[in-house]
C-alpha cells in the first residue's frame, strides 16, 4: 500500500519549490492559517504535564467536548467522549471496533478506503449525488447492500462526511435522513466525519448530523486540525452513542487506543479543552477562517467553471472537485491524457500545479476529476496568512491574485 496520496503530493510540491519553481499548491488539505495566540499560551502553560493520563482523555477535554456537542443540540456526557491523537486514528479505532466491510461514499477521502483495507476488510463504494457529496446516494444504497450481502460480504458500517472532502459540498438533510433510515434497516453503524462542520460557509444553513437522526448507532469523529489549523498538534475527539451499542463500541475503542497510542499528548489536550469551550476570541477566529475559506474556494471554483470544467460550488471546508470531462477528446489528442492520474501528473510536471486525481478518492481511473485544495494559497509566511485572514478583500492580496492569475494561464493553455 503506498503512502497516503495527500501526503505524497505535499512532498512533491515541496520538492518543486525547493528546486526554485513557482508552484500552485492545490493538493494538500492543510488549513494553512496561523495558530491563535490564546492556544499557544495554553499549550505553554501546560507544557510541564508529562503524565500519560486516562486513555479516554483528560477530564477537562472530555467535559469541554461534551459541551461542544451539547451546544449543537446533541446532548452529550463526558463518558461518551474519547480523545485521540487526531481524528484519523480515532476513525481507524472506530472501524476496527465495528469490524466488517464498510460502505463509503464515492468519491471520499483517501484514508477511509485505505484504513478499511488495512483492517483486512473491503470498502463498498456507493456513488454520491452530484452536489450532495459525502453521503451515499440512498437510491443506490439499498441495491448495493443487497448485492453485497447476496455474495456473502459482511457489511457492518457506513461512513458519511459532512461537509465533504473531496467535493466541498454538504449533503441535503433529506438525503442524510434517507441514508440513516437505510443504515438502521440494515443494522449498520454510522461513522460521521464532521471535522469540517464549523467551516460550513453559510452560517444560516441548517446542519443535520446523522446523530440527530440515528443517535443509537452514530459515532462522530472530529478535531481541531481544520477549524483552528492545528493539524500538527494531532488532537481529535470521538462521540460514541448513548446506547448499549455505544457502550460496547466505547469499550472496544478504548482497548484499541490503549494498545496503540495510550493517550494523546497531555499539554495538547489541555489546550484543546480550552478550544472546545469556544471562547469568544476563538469563535471570531473561526468565523474569519470560514469567510476566507469560502471566498477563496468559491473563487477557484469560478475559475474552473469559466474554463469549461464541470464543478459544484463548494459549501464548506476548502475543497472543490472539478471534472474536465468536457475536454476529454482534446486532452487525449494534445496531451495523451487518458486518466485522472495522467491529468494530475501533467499539471504537476509541466505546470507545477499540485492536485490529486479523482481515482485517489475512489472514482474510476478514467474519470478526469481532480481534488483541488485551496487553503495553501493564503501565503507562504505567517505574516501573509495573517493578512489573508484579516483582509476584507483577500482576492486582492498580491500573492493570492498571482495564484489565481497563474491558474487561469494554466487552464487556458491546458484546454485551448
ZIZIFEN-V795671 format. One record per run of one state. SS is the DSSP state (alpha for helix, beta for strand, coil for the rest). FROM is the first residue (numbers start at 1). TO is the last residue. Records with the same first field share a line. If there is no record, write none. Layout:
SS->FROM-TO  FROM-TO
This chain:
coil->1-4  19-23  26-36  46-58  71-77  85-86  99-100  107-109  119-122  128-128  130-131  133-137  151-154  162-172  186-188  194-196  201-209  214-214  224-230  234-235  240-243  261-265  277-279  307-309  311-315  317-318  321-322  324-324  336-339  352-352  355-355  362-368  374-374  379-381  391-393  397-397  416-416
alpha->5-18  37-45  59-70  78-80  87-98  110-118  138-150  173-185  197-199  210-213  215-217  231-233  244-260  266-276  280-306  325-335  340-351  358-361  375-378  382-390  394-396  398-415
beta->24-25  81-84  101-106  123-127  129-129  132-132  155-161  189-193  200-200  218-223  236-239  310-310  316-316  319-320  323-323  353-354  356-357  369-373
